[in-house]
Amino acid sequence: MMRHKSTFSRYPATRRGGIYFATLSATVIVTLMALTAIIVVRIQRRTAAATTAATTVRITAQSIIDLSLHKLAENANWRRNHTSGSWTAIAGIDSKNWAYMLEDEKDSLLENDPYDSVRLHVRAEVDGALRIYSVLLRPAEPVNLLSNGDMESGITNWAEYGTSCQLIACNSKFHTGKWSIGVVNRQDKNTAMITNLSPEDLTSGSSYQCEMQVMADDKDTNIKVKMVITSTVSGTKSFSFTKPVNEADKFWIKISGTLTPTWEGSITSAYLKVRDKETDENFYIDDASLKLDPNLAGLSVVAGTFRQEILGN
């Protein structure tokens, strides 16, 4: 009797090989999926880190603009202490990646004109992200702290100092407009004209530029301008300058000087006094002004001048 070989004897081995291959394939797929997930997570983290760095550096750069403006406002000599086109580290901040630069786009000279606009460049780098922005700054025009400094309201806000003189509104002698103020009928060289100053307008240690047009009857007049401040701690202190007026009757002469008052405590009174310290002759004043040093008057950002200079990462 003939016996037949079983045709199913090789199936278990084949089945085991298929299971092994399927398991191996699944493992590879799972491993690839895990690796892909890890790579995706890493990419997402890097993207998030880059986005965070970009956001941080942008905010930092914009903050440096405000900080630079504050630093410049604290220093009346900022034009002299900076060179156009040179980067400057921000004092007090331990970071070499934060800096600012001033540029005079008109003539590359910061110091020659206090009213020239300047471009402020700021640089910030955070975790490889770099930003350089710039804005144009315009110096603020200081206001005249003298009320009726142009004398066009007669003797309003001005008064005689001393009883042996007279203050008059004069429309026959004027520099501009239609009026000046004259100190006439003087019987004492200590007589003067004064005007009160608002304590809110004055800051201890700040410099104020004073100028006025003078016409005097005497040929050798020395006009003395004095700021007198009384405070709760320092008492009464005065700050002055004296300028000669060497022409008489024919010409208006401009005199100017700088006053830098200092005091402690609160101001109780303040005034500006003008007199001829040498003679008791008549003199006339027109177009008088007292203004904060333009370098201390502040800088304002010109609208529409913001630029993105460099965007890295």
WOCOR-V962019 format. One record per run of one state. SS is the DSSP state (H for helix, E for strand, - for the rest). FROM is the first residue (numbers start at 1). LEN is the number of residues. If there is no record, write none. Layout:
SS&FROM&LEN + SS&FROM&LEN
This chain:
-&1&10 + H&11&63 + -&74&4 + H&78&4 + -&82&5 + E&87&3 + -&90&9 + E&99&5 + -&104&14 + E&118&9 + -&127&2 + E&129&11 + -&140&19 + E&159&3 + -&162&4 + E&166&5 + -&171&9 + E&180&5 + -&185&7 + E&192&5 + -&197&2 + H&199&3 + -&202&6 + E&208&9 + -&217&4 + E&221&11 + -&232&3 + E&235&11 + -&246&7 + E&253&7 + -&260&7 + E&267&10 + -&277&6 + E&283&10 + -&293&6 + E&299&3 + -&302&5 + E&307&6 + -&313&1
